């Protein structure tokens, strides 16, 4: 089984569908809702990719109901930098078929 972590720093790894990114999505949900002006009753991480770069960047596809998805870029800081997560960027109006690529 391939590792979800990319083989080199600064590159995104393969797409992962194991659901482990849900905890990261949950931690930034209120910020996502604030930025979109919407409250999501459905908010399920479907796929993600990881980049190692002075912490970890996650590109996450989140199903938010119907055919709608949002893409999140979430940064996990290293413990020596205070740890924690931040929502770096997001894209709305995405579909299940849109690839998760850097934005």
C-alpha contacts under 8 A as a table, 3 or more apart, distances in Angstrom:
res1	aa1	res2	aa2	distance
3	X	6	X	7.33
4	X	13	X	5.92
4	X	14	X	6.16
4	X	15	X	7.59
4	X	16	X	6.59
4	X	49	X	7.36
4	X	50	X	6.92
5	X	12	X	7.74
5	X	13	X	5.51
5	X	14	X	7.81
5	X	50	X	5.98
5	X	51	X	6.98
5	X	52	X	7.39
6	X	9	X	7.02
6	X	11	X	6.06
6	X	12	X	5.60
6	X	13	X	3.99
6	X	14	X	7.23
6	X	50	X	6.87
6	X	51	X	6.33
6	X	52	X	7.15
7	X	11	X	7.68
7	X	13	X	7.32
8	X	11	X	6.04
8	X	52	X	7.71
9	X	51	X	6.91
9	X	52	X	5.10
9	X	53	X	5.72
10	X	51	X	5.97
10	X	52	X	5.86
10	X	53	X	5.49
11	X	51	X	5.54
11	X	52	X	7.18
12	X	49	X	6.17
12	X	50	X	5.36
12	X	51	X	4.42
12	X	52	X	7.65
13	X	49	X	5.69
13	X	50	X	5.55
13	X	51	X	6.43
14	X	49	X	6.04
14	X	50	X	7.82
15	X	47	X	6.40
15	X	48	X	5.61
15	X	49	X	5.07
16	X	47	X	5.52
16	X	48	X	5.31
16	X	49	X	6.17
17	X	46	X	6.08
17	X	47	X	4.70
17	X	48	X	6.72
18	X	21	X	7.93
18	X	47	X	7.61
19	X	22	X	5.81
19	X	45	X	6.28
19	X	46	X	6.52
19	X	47	X	7.25
20	X	23	X	6.74
21	X	24	X	5.35
21	X	25	X	6.47
21	X	45	X	6.40
21	X	47	X	7.96
21	X	48	X	6.93
21	X	60	X	7.39
22	X	25	X	5.00
22	X	26	X	6.08
22	X	44	X	6.76
22	X	45	X	5.22
23	X	26	X	5.13
23	X	27	X	6.39
24	X	27	X	5.24
24	X	28	X	6.72
24	X	74	X	7.61
24	X	85	X	7.61
25	X	28	X	5.43
25	X	29	X	5.93
25	X	45	X	6.91
25	X	60	X	7.97
25	X	62	X	7.93
26	X	29	X	5.10
27	X	30	X	7.65
27	X	85	X	7.69
28	X	31	X	5.37
28	X	32	X	6.28
28	X	85	X	7.76
28	X	86	X	7.22
28	X	87	X	6.38
29	X	32	X	5.00
29	X	33	X	6.14
30	X	33	X	5.09
30	X	34	X	6.10
31	X	34	X	4.98
31	X	35	X	6.17
31	X	87	X	7.52
32	X	35	X	5.19
32	X	36	X	6.16
32	X	87	X	7.97
32	X	90	X	7.88
33	X	36	X	5.18
33	X	37	X	5.56
33	X	38	X	5.13
33	X	39	X	5.58
33	X	40	X	7.11
34	X	37	X	5.15
34	X	38	X	7.02
36	X	92	X	7.93
40	X	43	X	6.02
40	X	64	X	6.20
40	X	65	X	7.77
41	X	64	X	7.53
41	X	65	X	7.82
42	X	63	X	7.03
42	X	64	X	4.99
42	X	65	X	5.44
43	X	62	X	6.25
43	X	63	X	5.61
43	X	64	X	4.71
43	X	65	X	7.33
44	X	62	X	5.31
44	X	63	X	5.12
44	X	64	X	6.72
45	X	48	X	7.81
45	X	60	X	6.74
45	X	61	X	5.93
45	X	62	X	4.33
45	X	63	X	6.31
46	X	60	X	7.48
46	X	61	X	5.65
46	X	62	X	5.69
46	X	63	X	6.67
47	X	60	X	5.81
47	X	61	X	5.26
47	X	62	X	7.46
48	X	58	X	6.54
48	X	59	X	5.35
48	X	60	X	4.28
48	X	61	X	6.19
48	X	100	X	7.36
49	X	58	X	5.68
49	X	59	X	5.24
49	X	60	X	6.69
49	X	100	X	7.70
50	X	56	X	6.57
50	X	57	X	5.68
50	X	58	X	4.76
50	X	59	X	6.60
51	X	56	X	5.55
51	X	57	X	5.01
51	X	58	X	6.52
52	X	55	X	5.90
52	X	56	X	4.62
52	X	57	X	6.46
53	X	56	X	5.83
53	X	57	X	7.25
54	X	77	X	7.37
54	X	78	X	6.78
55	X	75	X	7.18
55	X	76	X	5.64
55	X	77	X	4.86
55	X	78	X	4.87
56	X	75	X	5.82
56	X	76	X	5.11
56	X	77	X	6.82
56	X	78	X	7.89
57	X	73	X	6.71
57	X	74	X	5.69
57	X	75	X	4.51
57	X	76	X	6.27
58	X	72	X	7.64
58	X	73	X	5.52
58	X	74	X	5.08
58	X	75	X	6.32
58	X	76	X	7.92
59	X	71	X	6.89
59	X	72	X	5.65
59	X	73	X	4.67
59	X	74	X	6.62
59	X	100	X	6.49
59	X	101	X	7.17
59	X	102	X	7.09
60	X	71	X	5.54
60	X	72	X	5.09
60	X	73	X	6.47
60	X	74	X	7.80
60	X	100	X	7.02
61	X	69	X	6.65
61	X	70	X	5.99
61	X	71	X	4.64
61	X	72	X	6.56
61	X	100	X	6.60
62	X	69	X	5.36
62	X	70	X	5.31
62	X	71	X	6.16
62	X	72	X	7.57
63	X	67	X	7.78
63	X	68	X	6.20
63	X	69	X	4.43
63	X	70	X	6.69
63	X	96	X	7.86
64	X	67	X	7.99
64	X	68	X	5.66
64	X	69	X	5.33
64	X	70	X	7.03
65	X	68	X	5.58
65	X	69	X	7.33
67	X	95	X	6.15
67	X	96	X	7.05
68	X	93	X	6.26
68	X	94	X	6.07
68	X	95	X	5.59
68	X	96	X	7.53
69	X	92	X	6.86
69	X	93	X	6.34
69	X	94	X	4.85
69	X	95	X	5.38
69	X	96	X	6.67
70	X	90	X	7.01
70	X	91	X	5.61
70	X	92	X	4.73
70	X	93	X	6.41
70	X	94	X	5.56
70	X	95	X	7.93
71	X	90	X	5.50
71	X	91	X	5.07
71	X	92	X	6.68
71	X	94	X	7.11
71	X	100	X	7.07
72	X	87	X	7.17
72	X	88	X	7.79
72	X	89	X	6.12
72	X	90	X	4.45
72	X	91	X	6.60
73	X	87	X	6.13
73	X	88	X	5.44
73	X	89	X	5.17
73	X	90	X	5.98
73	X	103	X	7.90
74	X	85	X	6.68
74	X	86	X	5.68
74	X	87	X	4.63
74	X	88	X	5.51
74	X	89	X	7.26
75	X	85	X	5.55
75	X	86	X	5.29
75	X	87	X	6.45
75	X	88	X	6.36
76	X	83	X	6.74
76	X	84	X	5.84
76	X	85	X	4.59
76	X	86	X	6.74
77	X	81	X	6.15
77	X	82	X	6.75
77	X	83	X	4.56
77	X	84	X	5.62
77	X	85	X	6.28
78	X	81	X	5.26
78	X	82	X	6.66
78	X	83	X	4.98
78	X	84	X	7.83
79	X	82	X	5.07
79	X	83	X	4.14
79	X	84	X	7.79
80	X	83	X	6.86
87	X	90	X	7.60
89	X	103	X	7.71
91	X	94	X	7.19
94	X	98	X	6.26
95	X	98	X	5.42
